[in-house]
């Protein structure tokens, strides 16, 4: 069971853009090997940062509207939103330390 909540095109505005705390969105797809490799890291971050960061997953195959709206060109892509605005983007499988370093910049 994932610690990250699943979002869709239909719930994106409510769950991400109108969130009262920063949100990290994991754009992924079932066929994407690097996405599957990154999944345990995303889950660990969701658990570790639960008090100050909401972590959600968006299936890029079934939610093309959000993929197009945010110009996601490669998977996995992690986008951090704060007050409804994109503040950080990481593309590709990243080590946890690199993700946490970038999160520190936007969560401070």
Secondary structure, 3 states (H helix, E strand, C coil): CCCCEEECCCCHHHHHHCCCCCEEEEEECCCCHHHHHHHHHHHHHHHHCCCCCEEEEEECCCCHHHHHHCCCCCCCEEEEEECCEEEEEEECCCCHHHHHHHHHHHHC
